[in-house]
Amino acid sequence: MLLKSNKELKTDLKASEFELLVPANNKEIAIKAIKAGADAIYIGYSRFGARVQAGNSMKDIIEIIEFAHQYRVKVYITINTILKDEELKKVERLIWHLYTIKADGIIIQDMGILELKLPPIPIIASTQCHNNTLEKIKFLEKTGFKRVILPREISLREIKETRKNTNIELECFVHGALCMSYSGQCYLSHSIGGRSANRGECAQPCRKKYSLKDAEGKYILKDKFILSLKDLNLSDRLEDLILAGITSFKIEGRLKNEAYVVNTTTYYRQALDKILNNYGLKKSSCGSSTYEFEPNLDKTFNRGYTNFYLDEKKKDIGSVNYNSSIGEFIGVVQSVKKNFFSLNTNILNNGDGICFFNENKELQGTNINKTEGNIVFPADIKGIKEGIKIYRNFNKDFDNKIKNTNITRKLSTTIKVRETKQYYMFFLTDEEGNTATHLINKTFDLAINKEKAINTLEVQLSKAGDTEFKITKADIKLKKIPFIKVSKINEIRRILLSQLRKIRRKNYKYCYRTTPLIKTEYPTETLDYKANIYNEKALHFYKSRGCIVQEMALETQSNVKDKEVMTSKYCIKNQLGLCPKQNPIKKYAEPFVLIDEFNKEYLVEFNCKECVMNVRIN
């Protein structure tokens, strides 16, 4: 609950742990993300995740969990598709298996899962659940969810209001691609080609070209990326989000490559740590990361950045002239010759990828074959004119640096040596207070050169090699200094490290779900296809909570004509400066019509009272 004074607020925050949550496509990227500083990762199994192309084998998931838990990093598994009746038993077995291997939680959309016999594994409400109202979030909390993933469209004011009225954990997106439609409320991909976003098969039709006509057939836009949005970047708003009540900060990108994941993880790790340190707050994992590059969010995949609706202001959030990465601004073209051009900077390199807006205001790109200072020889000179701005959307040196950098994450430990009449006692203690102990009998000769013997002990005991540990201090207090061979000291150290590893594994605090799944009244009485009810158990879930279900999920229906296939806070009229609230002059007759590359038409409707845009099959 948010408190009034800053002093009270800081005290209240100290009871929480804060989590940087990072995506992983596969085991290799997951391990890199953990090394780079993630407090938690989210990954998919080979089935039932909202990114069907980002599935992992159970063997890989087990290995990821074992590696992650060394650092107290949590691993959440996405099971956030809607499910067929015949899939539910398989999902039930999967969840029990995930519980057995100590996955830290499951992210779900389909409420039919709650009708299964489930283990006490924490359950997280996916943003696909369309958690867009305080009443819905209260319902999820009462039902027994541990956490709710907030909509990308949520504002800071709404986050504060949610925190003030609930105790459930709040997770929000802070970086990455934005869906044009409300999560869970997009049926465009399914309606076009049968690939349902709610089944993990989105074909990303929002990144395609469309034309826009008014009711009189007049073109407003032609062959533009009308439904494509810029990427989210809230890296400069983390403190606001912490103070508003967010404890988990989520980076989007389970389909992104290693460079993107490592770059964004390290950048947000630095930004978040700075704020946590200022407030005396704790992250939720252990260990510290080191890497040999300076993270920069402009240097890996991005479509330009927006803070979306965090401040409830509809700024320039669309990217109608491009749908792919724009990267970082490099400079302005000074002159153009037959096969090369000159820039007002000289930071491009051989192998880089560049892009620019051509005379049609479309993003066009090419690769760099060679550079000589500020002289650039592109693979294709076409479209490059004097005065245009050049962006670099692939930085070869930066990409290679990330791939080849030695990223390490170490757990800080201290070693202490004491003695009794009979034993020399060695204690290895980690940053959480776990301690490994090893005793050896006093059977050694006393050292002739005491100073050298102590130094040897300190040096050899402080070596942790390629392990997950870093020994930061050796505290040796002995009355009589023994001579111990280096090989024996190394053996003692290895025993201590091995013991500490076992103790840490044993002491991992698995967060069991302690709240029962209870039946509570649903906040909406009547439900249509937008509730995404796809199986009989989900149907029973809603009916038993007082709902009248008028129809099942759109994926069960053969005719989608006249159905709303997108519901969005993003507004084309606002993007184009046609919003009647800002510009009362009506230039185009409504309704508007979107036309795709196959000449299929979609009706665009504007609910100005609610400030929502709908796209309907025409």
C-alpha positions in Angstrom: 0.0 0.0 0.0 1.4 3.4 -0.9 2.0 5.6 2.1 1.8 9.4 2.2 5.3 10.6 3.4 8.6 9.8 1.6 10.0 8.6 4.9 7.1 6.1 5.5 7.2 5.1 1.8 10.9 4.2 2.0 10.3 2.2 5.1 7.4 0.4 3.4 9.5 -0.4 0.3 12.3 -2.0 2.3 9.9 -4.9 3.0 9.9 -5.7 -0.7 12.5 -7.3 -3.0 12.7 -6.0 -6.6 13.1 -8.1 -9.6 14.5 -7.5 -13.1 12.6 -10.0 -15.2 14.3 -11.0 -18.5 13.1 -13.1 -21.5 14.9 -16.2 -22.8 14.4 -18.0 -26.1 16.6 -20.9 -25.3 19.0 -22.3 -22.7 22.1 -20.5 -24.0 20.3 -17.1 -23.9 18.8 -17.9 -20.4 22.3 -18.6 -19.0 23.7 -15.4 -20.5 20.8 -13.4 -19.1 21.4 -14.8 -15.7 25.1 -14.1 -15.8 24.3 -10.5 -17.0 22.3 -9.8 -13.9 18.7 -11.0 -14.3 16.8 -11.5 -11.0 14.3 -13.8 -12.8 13.7 -15.1 -16.3 10.6 -16.3 -18.2 10.8 -19.1 -20.7 8.4 -21.4 -22.5 8.1 -25.1 -22.7 7.9 -26.7 -26.1 4.1 -26.3 -26.0 1.4 -24.1 -24.5 3.4 -20.8 -24.5 2.3 -17.5 -26.2 5.4 -17.6 -28.3 5.3 -21.1 -30.0 8.7 -20.5 -31.6 10.4 -20.0 -28.2 9.8 -23.4 -26.7 12.4 -25.4 -24.7 12.8 -29.1 -23.8 12.2 -30.2 -20.3 15.9 -31.2 -20.1 16.9 -27.7 -20.9 14.4 -26.2 -18.4 15.8 -28.4 -15.7 19.4 -27.2 -16.4 18.3 -23.6 -16.6 16.6 -23.9 -13.2 19.6 -25.5 -11.6 21.9 -22.8 -12.9 19.5 -20.0 -12.0 18.9 -21.1 -8.4 22.6 -20.9 -7.6 22.0 -17.1 -7.7 18.5 -17.2 -6.3 17.3 -16.3 -9.7 13.7 -17.4 -10.3 12.4 -19.2 -13.4 8.8 -18.7 -14.5 7.3 -20.9 -17.2 4.8 -19.5 -19.7 1.7 -21.6 -20.2 -0.3 -18.6 -21.4 -2.3 -19.9 -24.3 -5.9 -20.8 -24.4 -6.3 -24.6 -24.3 -8.3 -27.2 -26.0 -10.3 -29.7 -23.9 -7.9 -32.5 -24.9 -4.9 -30.5 -23.9 -5.9 -29.9 -20.3 -4.7 -33.2 -18.9 -1.3 -32.8 -20.6 -1.1 -29.3 -19.1 -1.9 -30.7 -15.6 0.9 -33.3 -15.9 3.2 -30.5 -17.2 2.5 -28.3 -14.2 3.1 -31.1 -11.7 6.4 -31.8 -13.5 7.4 -28.1 -13.3 6.5 -28.1 -9.6 8.7 -31.2 -9.1 11.7 -29.6 -10.7 11.1 -26.4 -8.7 10.1 -24.0 -11.4 9.2 -20.8 -9.5 5.9 -20.1 -11.0 3.6 -20.6 -14.0 2.2 -17.7 -16.2 -1.3 -18.5 -17.4 -4.2 -17.1 -19.4 -6.7 -19.9 -19.5 -8.8 -20.0 -16.3 -9.7 -23.7 -17.1 -6.3 -24.5 -15.6 -7.6 -23.4 -12.2 -10.2 -26.2 -12.5 -7.5 -28.8 -12.6 -5.8 -30.6 -9.7 -2.8 -28.4 -9.2 0.3 -28.5 -6.9 1.1 -25.5 -4.7 3.1 -23.8 -7.4 2.8 -20.0 -7.6 0.4 -18.8 -10.3 0.9 -15.6 -12.3 -1.9 -13.9 -14.3 -0.5 -13.3 -17.8 -1.1 -9.9 -19.4 -3.1 -12.0 -21.9 -5.8 -12.2 -19.2 -6.6 -8.5 -20.1 -6.0 -7.2 -16.5 -7.2 -3.7 -17.4 -9.4 -2.9 -14.5 -8.9 -2.7 -10.7 -12.0 -4.9 -10.3 -10.4 -7.6 -12.4 -7.1 -7.4 -10.5 -8.9 -7.7 -7.2 -10.7 -10.7 -8.5 -7.4 -12.4 -9.5 -6.0 -11.6 -6.0 -9.0 -13.1 -4.2 -8.9 -16.2 -6.5 -5.4 -17.0 -5.4 -3.0 -15.6 -8.0 0.4 -14.6 -6.6 1.1 -11.9 -9.2 -0.6 -10.0 -12.0 1.2 -8.8 -15.1 -0.2 -5.4 -15.8 -1.3 -4.2 -19.3 1.3 -2.4 -21.4 -1.2 0.5 -21.7 -1.4 1.1 -18.0 -0.7 4.6 -16.7 1.3 5.5 -13.6 -1.9 6.9 -12.0 -3.6 3.5 -12.5 -0.6 1.6 -11.1 -0.7 3.7 -7.9 -4.5 3.2 -7.6 -4.0 -0.6 -8.1 -1.3 -0.7 -5.4 -3.4 1.3 -3.0 -6.3 -1.1 -3.2 -4.5 -4.5 -3.5 -1.7 -6.5 -2.0 -1.0 -8.8 -5.0 2.5 -8.6 -6.6 2.5 -6.2 -9.6 4.7 -6.8 -12.6 4.9 -4.4 -15.6 6.6 -4.2 -18.9 9.5 -1.7 -19.1 11.1 -2.4 -22.4 10.5 -4.0 -25.8 8.0 -4.4 -28.6 4.4 -3.2 -28.1 1.3 -4.9 -29.2 -1.1 -2.6 -31.0 -4.1 -4.3 -29.4 -4.8 -5.0 -25.8 -3.1 -8.2 -24.9 -5.5 -11.1 -25.2 -7.9 -9.0 -27.3 -6.3 -9.3 -30.7 -7.9 -11.7 -33.2 -6.5 -10.2 -36.4 -3.9 -12.9 -37.0 -6.5 -15.6 -36.5 -9.1 -13.9 -38.7 -6.6 -13.4 -41.6 -4.9 -16.8 -41.7 -6.1 -18.9 -38.8 -2.9 -18.3 -36.7 -4.3 -17.3 -33.3 -2.3 -15.0 -31.0 -4.1 -16.6 -28.1 -2.7 -20.0 -29.2 0.9 -18.7 -29.5 0.9 -18.4 -33.3 0.6 -14.7 -34.0 1.7 -13.8 -37.5 2.2 -10.2 -36.5 -0.2 -8.6 -39.0 0.2 -5.3 -37.2 3.7 -5.1 -38.7 2.3 -5.3 -42.3 1.5 -2.5 -44.7 -2.1 -1.2 -45.0 -3.9 1.6 -46.7 -6.4 3.8 -45.0 -9.5 5.3 -46.7 -12.3 7.4 -45.4 -16.1 6.8 -46.0 -15.9 8.6 -49.4 -13.1 6.5 -50.7 -10.4 9.2 -50.2 -7.0 7.9 -49.3 -5.7 9.1 -45.9 -2.6 6.9 -46.1 -1.4 4.4 -48.7 0.8 1.4 -48.2 2.0 2.4 -44.7 2.7 0.5 -41.5 -0.4 2.0 -39.9 -0.7 -0.5 -37.0 3.0 -0.7 -36.2 4.1 0.9 -32.9 7.5 2.0 -31.6 9.1 0.1 -28.8 8.6 0.7 -25.1 11.5 2.2 -23.1 10.9 3.1 -19.4 14.5 2.9 -18.3 14.3 6.5 -17.1 11.1 5.9 -15.2 12.1 3.0 -13.0 12.1 5.1 -9.8 8.5 6.3 -10.6 7.4 2.7 -11.1 9.0 1.6 -7.8 7.3 4.4 -5.9 4.0 3.5 -7.6 4.2 -0.1 -6.4 5.9 -2.2 -9.1 8.2 -4.9 -7.8 8.9 -6.8 -11.1 10.3 -5.0 -14.1 9.8 -7.0 -17.3 11.8 -6.9 -20.5 9.9 -8.1 -23.6 11.6 -10.3 -26.2 11.4 -14.1 -26.1 12.0 -14.1 -29.8 14.9 -11.7 -29.6 18.6 -12.6 -30.1 21.4 -12.9 -27.6 22.8 -9.4 -28.2 19.4 -7.8 -27.5 18.8 -9.8 -24.3 22.3 -9.2 -22.9 22.4 -5.5 -23.8 19.0 -4.7 -22.3 19.6 -6.8 -19.2 22.9 -5.1 -18.4 21.5 -1.7 -19.1 18.5 -2.2 -16.8 20.6 -3.9 -14.2 22.8 -0.8 -13.9 19.8 1.6 -13.9 17.8 -0.4 -11.3 20.8 -1.0 -9.0 21.4 2.7 -8.9 17.9 3.4 -7.6 17.8 0.5 -5.2 21.1 1.6 -3.7 19.8 5.1 -3.3 16.8 3.9 -1.4 18.6 1.1 0.5 16.4 -1.5 -1.2 17.2 -5.1 -2.2 17.1 -7.0 -5.4 15.6 -10.4 -5.3 18.6 -12.4 -6.3 22.3 -12.8 -5.3 25.6 -12.2 -6.9 27.1 -9.4 -9.0 27.9 -9.4 -12.7 30.9 -8.1 -14.6 31.2 -7.6 -18.4 33.5 -5.9 -20.8 31.2 -3.6 -22.7 29.1 -0.5 -22.0 25.4 -1.3 -22.6 23.5 1.0 -24.9 19.8 0.5 -25.7 20.1 2.2 -29.1 22.7 -0.3 -30.3 20.4 -3.3 -30.5 17.0 -3.9 -32.0 14.6 -1.1 -31.5 11.9 0.7 -33.6 12.5 4.0 -31.8 11.2 4.5 -28.3 8.1 5.6 -26.5 6.8 5.6 -22.9 3.4 4.6 -24.4 0.6 5.7 -22.0 2.5 5.9 -18.7 1.7 9.6 -18.5 -1.7 9.2 -20.1 -0.6 11.4 -22.9 -1.0 10.2 -26.5 2.4 11.2 -28.0 3.9 10.1 -31.2 3.9 6.3 -30.5 3.3 4.9 -34.0 5.9 4.0 -36.6 3.8 4.3 -39.8 6.8 4.6 -42.1 8.7 1.5 -40.8 8.2 -1.7 -39.0 11.7 -2.9 -38.3 14.7 -1.8 -36.2 15.9 1.8 -36.7 18.8 1.6 -34.3 20.8 4.6 -33.4 21.2 7.9 -35.2 24.7 8.2 -36.7 24.9 11.4 -38.7 23.9 13.4 -41.8 25.0 12.7 -45.4 27.3 15.5 -46.7 27.8 14.4 -50.2 27.0 11.5 -52.5 29.2 10.0 -55.3 28.7 7.1 -57.7 29.4 4.3 -55.1 30.1 6.1 -51.8 28.9 8.9 -49.6 30.4 11.1 -46.9 29.1 11.6 -43.4 29.6 14.4 -40.8 30.9 11.6 -38.5 33.3 8.7 -38.9 32.0 6.0 -36.6 30.6 3.5 -39.1 32.6 0.3 -39.6 32.8 -2.5 -42.2 29.9 -4.9 -41.8 27.5 -2.5 -40.1 23.9 -2.2 -41.2 22.5 1.2 -41.9 19.0 2.6 -42.7 17.5 5.9 -43.7 14.2 7.4 -44.7 14.0 7.8 -48.5 12.1 10.4 -50.5 8.9 8.5 -49.9 9.5 8.7 -46.2 9.9 4.9 -46.0 12.7 3.2 -44.1 15.3 1.8 -46.5 18.5 -0.1 -45.5 21.7 -1.5 -46.8 25.0 -2.9 -45.5 28.4 -1.2 -45.3 31.1 -2.8 -47.5 34.0 -0.5 -46.5 34.7 2.7 -44.7 37.6 5.2 -45.0 37.2 7.7 -42.2 33.9 9.5 -42.9 33.7 8.0 -46.5 31.3 5.1 -46.6 30.9 2.5 -49.4 27.5 0.9 -49.0 26.4 -2.3 -50.7 23.6 -0.2 -52.3 23.8 3.5 -52.8 20.3 3.8 -54.1 18.1 6.3 -52.2 20.9 7.9 -50.3 20.8 11.7 -50.8 22.6 14.7 -49.5 21.2 15.9 -46.2 19.4 12.6 -45.1 19.9 11.2 -41.7 21.7 7.9 -41.4 20.9 5.4 -38.6 22.8 2.3 -37.7 20.5 -0.7 -37.1 23.3 -3.3 -36.9 26.5 -2.5 -35.1 28.9 -5.3 -36.0 31.6 -4.4 -33.4 29.1 -4.0 -30.6 27.4 -7.2 -31.5 30.7 -9.1 -31.6 31.7 -7.5 -28.3 28.6 -8.8 -26.6 29.0 -12.3 -28.1 32.7 -12.5 -27.2 32.7 -10.7 -23.9 33.4 -12.7 -20.7 30.3 -12.1 -18.7 30.6 -13.5 -15.2 28.3 -13.5 -12.1 29.9 -14.2 -8.8 28.6 -14.8 -5.3 30.7 -12.9 -2.7 32.2 -15.0 0.0 34.7 -14.6 2.9 36.9 -17.2 4.4 37.9 -17.3 8.0 40.6 -19.5 9.6 40.7 -20.1 13.4 42.1 -22.7 15.7 41.4 -24.8 18.8 43.8 -27.0 20.7 43.2 -29.9 18.3 42.0 -28.4 15.0 42.5 -25.7 12.4 39.0 -24.5 11.5 38.1 -23.1 8.1 34.8 -21.3 7.5 33.5 -20.1 4.1 30.5 -17.7 4.3 28.5 -16.4 1.4 26.6 -13.1 1.1 23.4 -14.7 2.4 25.1 -16.0 5.5 25.4 -19.6 4.5 28.5 -21.2 6.0 30.6 -24.2 5.1 33.0 -25.6 7.7 36.0 -27.8 7.5 38.3 -29.0 10.3 41.7 -30.5 10.1 43.9 -31.9 12.8 47.0 -30.0 13.9 49.5 -32.4 12.5 51.5 -29.8 10.5 55.0 -28.5 11.3 55.2 -24.9 12.3 56.3 -22.5 9.6 59.9 -21.2 9.7 58.9 -18.2 7.6 55.6 -17.2 9.2 54.9 -14.2 7.0 55.4 -16.3 3.8 53.2 -19.1 5.2 50.3 -16.7 6.1 50.6 -15.0 2.7 50.4 -18.4 0.9 47.3 -19.3 3.0 45.7 -16.0 2.0 46.5 -16.2 -1.7 45.5 -19.9 -2.1 42.4 -19.7 -0.1 41.2 -16.7 -2.0 41.2 -18.5 -5.4 37.7 -19.6 -6.5 38.6 -20.1 -10.2 35.7 -20.7 -12.7 33.2 -21.4 -9.9 30.2 -19.3 -9.2 32.0 -17.9 -6.1 34.3 -15.0 -5.5 36.3 -15.0 -2.3 36.7 -11.4 -1.3 38.5 -11.7 2.0 40.6 -14.2 3.9 40.6 -13.5 7.6 43.3 -15.7 9.2 43.9 -15.5 13.0 46.3 -18.1 14.3 48.6 -18.1 17.3 51.0 -20.7 15.8 51.5 -20.6 12.0 51.6 -24.0 10.4 53.4 -24.9 7.2 50.7 -26.3 4.9 51.5 -27.4 1.3 49.8 -25.5 -1.5 48.2 -28.7 -2.7 46.6 -29.3 0.7 45.4 -25.7 0.9 43.8 -26.1 -2.5 42.1 -29.3 -1.3 40.7 -27.5 1.7 39.4 -24.7 -0.5 37.8 -27.1 -2.9 36.0 -29.0 -0.1 34.7 -25.7 1.3 33.4 -24.5 -2.1 31.7 -27.9 -2.7 30.1 -27.9 0.7 28.9 -24.3 0.3 27.3 -25.2 -3.0 25.4 -28.1 -1.5 24.3 -25.9 1.5 23.0 -23.2 -0.9 21.1 -25.7 -2.9 19.5 -27.2 0.2 18.7 -23.7 1.6 17.0 -22.4 -1.6 13.7 -20.9 -0.4 11.1 -22.2 -2.8 8.1 -20.0 -2.7 5.1 -22.4 -2.4 1.6 -21.1 -3.1 0.1 -20.8 0.3 -3.2 -19.3 -0.6 -5.9 -21.7 -1.7 -7.6 -21.2 -5.1 -11.0 -20.0 -4.0 -14.3 -19.3 -5.8 -15.2 -15.6 -5.8 -17.7 -13.6 -7.9 -16.4 -12.4 -11.3 -16.7 -8.6 -11.8 -18.4 -8.9 -15.1 -21.8 -10.6 -15.4 -22.0 -11.2 -19.2 -19.1 -12.5 -21.3 -18.6 -12.8 -25.0 -15.9 -14.2 -27.2 -13.4 -11.7 -25.8 -13.2 -13.7 -22.6 -11.3 -16.3 -24.7 -13.2 -19.3 -23.2 -11.9 -22.2 -25.3 -12.7 -25.3 -23.2 -15.3 -26.8 -20.9 -13.4 -26.2 -17.7 -12.9 -22.6 -18.5 -16.6 -22.4 -19.2 -17.4 -24.0 -15.8 -14.9 -21.6 -14.1 -16.8 -18.5 -15.3 -20.3 -19.9 -14.9 -19.6 -21.0 -11.3 -18.5 -17.4 -10.6 -21.8 -15.9 -11.7 -21.2 -15.2 -15.4 -23.5 -15.6 -18.3 -21.4 -16.8 -21.2 -22.9 -15.7 -24.4 -20.3 -17.3 -26.7 -17.1 -19.2 -26.7 -13.7 -17.9 -27.9 -13.5 -16.6 -31.5 -11.1 -19.5 -32.3 -14.1 -21.8 -32.0 -16.2 -19.9 -34.5 -16.2 -20.3 -38.3 -17.7 -16.9 -39.1 -15.8 -13.8 -37.9 -17.6 -11.2 -40.0 -18.7 -8.1 -38.1 -16.5 -9.1 -35.1 -14.1 -6.7 -33.5 -10.7 -8.3 -34.1 -8.6 -5.6 -32.4 -9.2 -3.3 -29.5 -6.6 -0.7 -28.9 -5.8 2.4 -26.8 -3.7 3.4 -29.8 -5.6 5.7 -32.1 -4.9 6.3 -35.8 -6.7 9.6 -35.7 -4.6 10.8 -32.8 -1.4 9.6 -34.6 -2.3 11.5 -37.7 -3.4 14.7 -35.9 -7.0 14.1 -36.6 -8.3 13.7 -33.1 -11.4 15.9 -32.6 -10.3 16.7 -29.1 -7.2 18.5 -30.4 -8.3 19.4 -33.9 -12.0 20.0 -34.4 -11.7 20.5 -38.1 -13.1 17.3 -39.8 -11.0 16.6 -42.9 -12.2 13.0 -43.6 -15.6 11.3 -43.5 -16.1 8.3 -41.2 -16.0 5.4 -40.9 -12.5 4.7 -41.9 -11.5 1.5 -43.7 -8.2 -0.4 -43.5 -7.2 -2.3 -46.6 -4.5 -5.0 -46.4 -2.2 -6.3 -49.1 -4.8 -8.8 -50.2 -7.5 -6.0 -50.5 -9.3 -7.3 -47.5 -11.1 -4.5 -45.7 -11.5 -3.8 -42.0 -13.7 -1.2 -40.5 -12.0 1.2 -38.1 -14.3 2.6 -35.3 -13.4 5.3 -32.8 -14.9 5.3 -29.3 -13.8 8.8 -28.4 -15.6 8.8 -25.0 -13.5 5.8 -23.9 -10.5 6.9 -26.1 -10.4 3.4 -27.7 -10.1 2.3 -31.3 -11.6 -0.9 -32.6 -10.9 -2.8 -35.9 -13.7 -4.9 -37.2 -14.0 -7.4 -40.0 -15.9 -5.6 -42.8 
